[in-house]
Amino acid sequence: MTHDHCDGCPTSVIHDLSSMFGELMNDVFPEEAHVHLRNAERELLLAVAVTFEYHANRRAPQPKEGEGAESPAPRPVKIQLDD
């Protein structure tokens, strides 16, 4: 089986772990347990993916002062309305 992505990428590692777990499941666990274990595996993989995404998008690096840092947006001006 060929992968379109690198061997060290998280998706490749997760796919390989999932395949190994599936083979282990067929050899060790009874048929009745397969559905429950697949659901638990799906939830675990979803939690790992969400954790990766959270940490990847958590905070973009802020530029240091003097390195093209923009000035803060101007504050709104209070407008007097006629009564």
Secondary structure by P-SEA (a helix, b strand, c coil): cccccccccaaaaaaaaaaaaaaaaaacccccaaaaaaaaaaaaaaaaaaaaaaaaaccccccccccccccccccbbbbbbcc
